[in-house]
Amino acid sequence: NTGVTQTPKFRILKIGQSMTLQCTQDMNHNYMYWYRQDPGMGLKLIYYSVGAGITDKGEVPNGYNVSRSTTEDFPLRLELAAPSQTSVYFCASSYPGAYEQYFGPGTRLTVT
Amino acid sequence: GESVGLHLPTLSVQEGDNSIINCAYSNSASDYFIWYKQESGKGPQFIIDIRSNMDKRQGQRVTVLLNKTVKHLSLQIAATQPGDSAVYFCAEIRTGANSKLTFGKGITLSVRP
């Protein structure tokens, strides 16, 4: 297994542009998560999914959308990028009922 | 509101010494705790966990201590090595349906050669 993979590693967006952050896991985990990490702050949950076709909002969902059409993939969509969305984004996955989460390497996004 | 926090933003230790990283949590209902390590440019990596029915749990060179009376968690790293240099997060959760991990802000451990 390669674990959780994320693309791209880095991206610079202009205000108002849109993009999709990709996340794939090959561990057959049902649960997947998107977090953002701002400097000096803890991870904040954006969205999560407990299985294909099921998604739910986390702590900071505004400005983002997700979909979960397969067990493996959980893309995060930014429709109208804003400077406040400059952050490092992490995708994670876990087994149902397990609290240990496996993280991807992150995507560093800058919005200018 | 409820929060998980760390006492110190940075910790510098001499190689070979023991490191102690502290974490305070405020949700007395939390019953499961995890320590994560995050190396520069990488995602967080699970180190060790502990349930609230335990006071201590040991792994390879790491020990987690839980003091529920004062809502305090610590991570002890024995014989700290340069490869231990990273940011360390504690996370807490009240287990059950729809429960989510709450992460602390992180503390940087710097190992001096």
Interface residues (C-beta under 8 A of the other chain):
Chain A: V4 G40 M41 G42 L43 L45 Y48 G58 F90 A92 Y99 E100 Q101 Y102 F103 G104 P105 G106
Chain B: V4 P9 Y32 I34 G41 K42 G43 P44 Q45 F46 D49 F89 I93 T95 K100 L101 T102 F103 G104 K105 G106
